[in-house]
Amino acid sequence: MSPLHAAFVWLNDPANWQGRNGVPYLTYEHLYISLFAVLLAAVVALPLAMALGHLGRGGGFTVTVTNVSRAIPTLALLTVFAATSIGFGNRATIIALAIFAAPPLLTNTYVGIRGVDRDIIEAARGMGMAERSVLFRVEVPLALPLIAAGFRTAAVQVVATATLAALVGGGGLGTIINAGFGQQDQGQILAGGVLVALLALLTETALALVQRAVTPGREKRRTTRRAVEAADAVSVS
Amino acid sequence: MASLLAQDQPSNPWFTWDYVANNRQDILSALEQHVTLTVETILIALLLSFPLALLAYRYRRLAGPVLALTGVLYTIPSLSLFAFLAPFTGLRARTVLIGLVMYALLILVRNILAGLDGVPDEVREAALGMGYGRGRMLLSVELPVALPTIMAGVRVATVSTIALITVGVIVGYGGLGGLLLAGFQNNFYHAEILTASLLTVALGLTADLLLAGVTRVLTPWARSRS
């Protein structure tokens, strides 16, 4: 039986769609690990990036964080965390993934806030706005398209990286691939690969739509270009 | 009671020179595999990326599809890519190599194109005015001007390749990733896990610094300007 045929058979076996090792549960687990990781990263990265962007400091810091994070293999951090007292399984995975989700959020938010037209900010100050209002009522709304782009990059990366948790005792869709390699089941390996790739592509498409929705029409081209530049900092996982 | 309990737990420090000394051979061979795979990946990716990028540069209509395909491929997780390849290419080093070359290729093609697009029109016109042909202009004007951007791509591709090789452990060729997973499976052998992690990060940062040095040597004009 060819690997393709075996994968087709695996995907059509009802047993693979039931219980805690079934595709629906593993997909749910994969998504909630990813969601919590992105939220955790956002809680740390967004306030920091907003403060740095507003004050106009720390451009070098964000670049350094991004460069160093690229050199750290996700698998290494996942393994280190899985072997500590934070414990096995999903909590360790969520923290490790959050660390990799932070740099794109940090960079995009920083670049977005720094990119707000200085004249607009001067006008806001001239109207007597307090610094806090300048940040939350002028800079953040105008930076929203880029912040959304940062969320998209971070989330897509986290969904992709969450797959690796399976190698070190974690859950999610990666367990299908890992167990497939363990049993040398070609069909399962390929089926797992297809499911993971589909989830990654669906996440990317869904969040691209969200990003478009929060981007005003005339800004679309410009924001896409700047988001691509900011996302250059990001790596595959 | 507490001391009794403590004695029951064998000590498992995060770093000891004992581990390094006792497993020197394993560490060195994992490191060697890691470096070999990295060098092979980048060389093959460079060889393939230049013709592709030049094609997309000359025939602008190709650039859109090439970059779109790049984006889609980049979204696919490495473990998934290895899962696509392994049933056909087997549990061998070439499975890791093919997967990593694909990712590196994407980074390189995009940066070579960006570099060539960044050559100012005046420079190109001046070269044409001096009687340069297309081929000579590409080799002695356009590529040198694009070099800093191309080298930036080579640096990103190299550092991410070094990090990604660890995932190759799934098909048995993960370089230092092999030690990571062995340490995890060997009752969370902390020293093995952390040594492998630190070596991978150090390898990535060293390669980045080396390539930054190469860029400086290759582009003396950029150096004197800054």
Interface residues (C-beta under 8 A of the other chain):
Chain A: P3 N67 V68 R70 A71 I72 P73 T74 L75 A76 L77 T79 V80 A82 A83 V156 V159 A160 T161 T163 L164 A166 L167 V168 G169 G174 I177 N178 G180 F181 Q186 I189 L190 G192 G193 V194 V196 A197 A200 L201 E204 D232 S235 V236 S237
Chain B: V72 Y74 T75 I76 P77 S78 L79 S80 L81 F82 A83 F84 A86 P87 F88 Y103 V156 V159 S160 I162 A163 L164 T166 V167 V169 I170 V171 G177 L180 L181 G183 F184 F188 H190 I193 L194 A196 S197 T200 V201 G204 L205 D208
